[in-house]
């Protein structure tokens, strides 16, 4: 059974700024000769790893709404230099736009059942060029 994670996106105010941050980190790793991998470090290790790696994604909440997702590639538990157990969520670097789904603030991450996950937004070529704000306005007006 496929399962997903949902997490608040801190530091990015749009899907475009999150993608820019991901691209920047990948370029920095490339220039430093490091592994070009996108990870997000969390304190808690998901106990349902097998379900998550069976096609699961990390859904990002940006400005109070799920807006995008990234495919989960791997989950790598580790212990940091201070002896604290942590977990790297290895993610595909490409963001997939989703239909907006409101979410209240929460700490950490939450499991998200496949049936409860928002659908991917299938955009025509002309809507892909729209800003995130315009796409949000049109979605709220039920025009997308």
N, C-alpha and C positions, 0 to 999 in steps of 0.2 A: 504494500500500500504506500503510494507516494505521499510524502509529507513535506511541508515547507517551513521556513522560519520567517518571522516578520520582526523588523528592528527599526528603531528611530534612526534617521540619518542626521547626524550632528555635523555641522560645519558646511553643509551644502544647502543652498536655498532653492535649487531647481535640479531637474534631471541633467540639464546641460552642465551645470557646475560640478555635479557628481562625476559625470563622464570626463570632464576636464581634469579633475583631481586624479582619477584612475589613470588617465593617459599620461599625466605628469609623473606619477610614481613609477609607471612602467618605463618611461624614458629615463628616469633617474637610475633605475636598476640596470637598464641596458648600458648606460654610460659608465656605471661602476663595475660592469662585468658580473653582476649578480643575476640570479634566476629571475626571469621576467614573469612573475606570477602576481596575481592580485589576491591579497588576503585581507581578512578582517579579524582582528584578535578579540576574543571574548574571555571573560573569566570562567564562565560555566561551560562544561562540555556536554553537548546534547547526548542524552542516553539513547535516543532512537536513531542512531547514526545510519543503520542499514536502510531505514525508511526514507531518510533524508537524501541518501546517495542514490536512491532509486528514481532519479529524475527530479529531485527537489530543487527549489530555488530559495534565495534570500530576497524577500520583498522589503523594499525600503519605504519607510514613511517619511515624506518630505512635506513640511508645512501642514501637518495634520491629516495628510492623505497618503495612502499607498499610491505611488506613482510609477515605480519601476521595479524590475526584478533582475537578479543575476543568477545564472545556473550555479548550483553547488557542485564543485568538482571533487573536493576531498575535505575531510575534517581531521586536523592534526593536533592532538593534545600534546602539550609540552609543559615543562616547569621552567619558570623564568629565573633570572639571576637572584631574585630575592626568595626563591623557594616556593613561589605561589604557582599553583596549577592554573594553566590557561589553555586556550584552544585557538588555533588558526583555522578560520573558515576559508578554504581555497575556492575562489570564485572565477567564473569566466569574466574577462574584462569588458565584455560587451553588455550594455544595459538594454533591457527589453521594456518598452513602454507598456504600461497596463492601464486599464480603465481606473479612474480614480475611485478610491474607497476610503471614506473617513475613518480615522483611528484616533482614539484618545491617547494622551501621553501615558507611557509606561516605562519601567526600567528594564534593562537587559533585552532579551529577545523572547519571543513567544512562538510556540508551534502554531502552524496554520494548516488546517486540513485542506486537501486539494479542492473539495467541494466549496469551501469558503473563500478560496483565493480569487481575486479579481481576474477577469479575462484579459488576455493581451490585447492591446489596442492595434488593430489592423489599420494602418494609415495609408491613404492614397499619397502619391508622390508630392502633391501640392500641400498637404497638411503636414508632411514631415518637415517642411521648411519653416513652419510656423514656430513662433516663440512658445515657450512653455506656458507663459501667462495667457496667451491667446487661446492655446489649446484648452487650458483650464476653463476659461470663460465660455468657450463654445460647448464644452462638456457640461457645464452647469446649466446652460440653456437648452440642453438635450439636442444639440445640433451635430454632435460627433458621437 
